Amino acid sequence: MAAKVCPRCGFYNSTFRKTCSLCSTPLDGEFSKEVAFKTSFYKVQSENNANSFFLVLFLFAFLIGLGFLFGRIFEIGYFGPIAALAISVVTTLIAYGGGKAIVMSISGAKRVTEREEPEFVHIVQEMSIASGVPMPETYIIETDAMNAFATGRDPKDGAVAITRGLLNKLTRDEISGVMAHEMAHIKHLDIRFSMLVGVLVGTIVMISDWMMRYMFYGRRSSRDRKNGGGAVLLIVAIALAIISPILAKLIQMAVSRKRELMADARAAEFTRNPEGLASALEKIGASSIKLDTATRATAHMFISNPFKDFSKKSSALFSTHPPIESRIRLLRSM
Amino acid sequence: MAALLIIIGIVLVFGFAVVGVYNSLVKEKNRVKNAWSQIDVQLKRRYDLIPNLVEVVRDYMSYEQETLTKVIEARNFAMGAKGVKQQAEAENMLSGTLKSLFAVMENYPQLKANENVMKLQEELTSTENKISYSRQFYNDSVMQFNTMVETFPNNIIAGIFNFKQFDFFAIPETEKQNVKVDLR
């Protein structure tokens, strides 16, 4: 399955288009791209495992480097890197072991059983059978926003969450499509990588916030103001300036368009009904209600951008998600 | 001496390759068997649910005794069916009668108000879906296994250890025929 990707807005056009159907930019053959629809899921899994490993490695390197810097500045010697190592080991363990619970509680998701939400749980059971993935835990977020996500360490630890708004406004076939998409993320092990990104990146951001505050308030009253408080501040500012784009890049990696499109294709394979997911995406795209409980660290996990803050034409350049119109078009062409 | 070592090395490499292929064949075969047993689990669930639903709706639908009897008969027939072909036909007939029961139920608004009925209907709808998804998953697993058994060099090892291809779950002929609609 090939598509022509618009160089300006990133829209996936069908191959016979001469101009982009979203922003009318002329298309030439160079941007033609094979959309990996039939990639074996074993390959996707091993890619995700490698990504998860490098992510953790990167976190260790980053924090320990920061520890050295602090050890130097505050003349505490090797206590800095040792503390940093301890912090990174503990965060990784917490992220790996309890990431699901953390993500669910940040998102305000409540666990539901078959007795409380028969239809939703039944649909997840159906998709679990269709995909051969063990039955995940089921959660509901009480909000009118329309969104859904999956998380967990591996398929045995999987969990899916859906908002009340989505559950109320979609038909059974459409919910099946959305849940099949989430099952595909579980089967592809996308959930592990995106969970680690969410929790670890969240931790780094939190630590940098602490440091900034410590710089501003904590040090001001204490002993050595002459010992270059300004210089320290400058170094931290530079460090943050360097790290921020890398973090952003990581989050984008976690939701690369390929990942979402492959999950869409796999969902169509599970339900044998691409139209269900396509019309669900249409309804999700038409809704303008923001999801309040989504944060920058968890936004990439959702089926569509929970902030809704990108205009149609710029979306592909900045957004963590592929434009919803592209996905609908590809699903309808299956 | 060196020649002997080389021969031992080659034999070892071949041995490991055979063991690897054999183990993955066994794994895939068990997956197919598990997929098949999943279908039975769902069929059993349907047999259990139908009498409950009929019992609950009977009071409301006194004029529809015939439909209800047909459902129960189809269910009993399916439970007693022998052989794959008869079983498939019976299951198919049961699905048909259930569909007509659901259609008739639409005419009774008071049924929609009954929480018990709604719950049972949702359960049965989901079970119907689960039956077809588990058949689909079985067929997907069979296709994967059969491809594995057929491709080289697995086919040699499969031949030696007598791994046979599985049959697909075929849709019964009656289901493939177009529905004749009589509009008069």
Chai-1 contact restraints between the chains, C-beta under 6 A:
chainA,res_idxA,chainB,res_idxB,connection_type,confidence,min_distance_angstrom,max_distance_angstrom,comment,restraint_id
A,P118,B,E122,contact,1.0,0.0,6.0,A-B,restraint_1
A,E119,B,E122,contact,1.0,0.0,6.0,A-B,restraint_2
A,H122,B,S126,contact,1.0,0.0,6.0,A-B,restraint_3
A,E126,B,N129,contact,1.0,0.0,6.0,A-B,restraint_4
A,E126,B,K130,contact,1.0,0.0,6.0,A-B,restraint_5
A,E126,B,Y133,contact,1.0,0.0,6.0,A-B,restraint_6
A,I129,B,K130,contact,1.0,0.0,6.0,A-B,restraint_7
A,I129,B,Y133,contact,1.0,0.0,6.0,A-B,restraint_8
A,I129,B,S134,contact,1.0,0.0,6.0,A-B,restraint_9
A,A130,B,Y133,contact,1.0,0.0,6.0,A-B,restraint_10
A,A130,B,F137,contact,1.0,0.0,6.0,A-B,restraint_11
A,G132,B,F137,contact,1.0,0.0,6.0,A-B,restraint_12
